Amino acid sequence: IYKEQQCVKCHRIGSTGAKMGPELTKVGASRDKAWLVAYLTNPKGENPKNKMPAVKVKGQDLDDLIEYMLSLK
């Protein structure tokens, strides 16, 4: 889902990806599920000037994406 959503075009995990958006290598150590749900579905709610689009997945796919991100520690 991370690849399908093309998150790699802006975000870096380890040595893979771009540097336009925040580094996600250890995102699971600093964010929780509730924050990720709110942010991924409405990035502009956190910061109105945010350039990140809302993710276009819902339900189990969103849950799976969040679980993957939480595993990055």
N, C-alpha and C positions, 0 to 999 in steps of 0.2 A: 504494500500500500504506500509506503514511503517512496518507493521508486515510481509507482504509478502516478502519484500526485506530483511528481517531479520536484520534490523538496530539495533534491541534490543540486538543482540549478542555483539555489541561493544559500543552502546550508551545508556545512562540513561536519562529517563524522570521521574522526581520525584523520587519515590523509586523503579521504575521498570527498569530493564535492567542492562547492564554491565558497567564497568568503563574503558574499554580499550580505547575508543574514547572519544571525548569531551562530556561533559554534554549538553543536548539539552533542558532542562526544560524551559529556557527563550531565546532560540535562535532567536525567532521572534522579540525580543526587540533589538537585536544587529546586525542583518543581514537583507538585503532587498532581494527582489525577484531576481533582476539581479545577485547579488552575489551568491545566492543559486543555480540558474540555472547554472551559470558558474562552481561553485564548484562541485555540484553533478554530472554533466556530465563529468568533467575532474578534479578530485581532485589533480592529479599530476601537473596540471597547476599552482596551488597555491603553491605547495611545491613538488618538484621532489622526495623527500624521503617519501612522504605520503604513508601510508599502506592501506588507504581506497580505495576500488575499485569504479569505476564509477557505478552509479545506472543503472540498466538495463531497466528502464521504459522511455517511451517517450510520447509525446502528452498529452492527457488529464490526464493520470495517473501521469505524471511528474508534471503537473500543480496542481493536487490535492495534491500530496505529499508536494509540496512547500507551498501551501495554508495552509496545516496542520502545517507545521513547522513555518510559519509566525504567526499562531495563538498562538504559545507557547510564552507567555510573562509573 
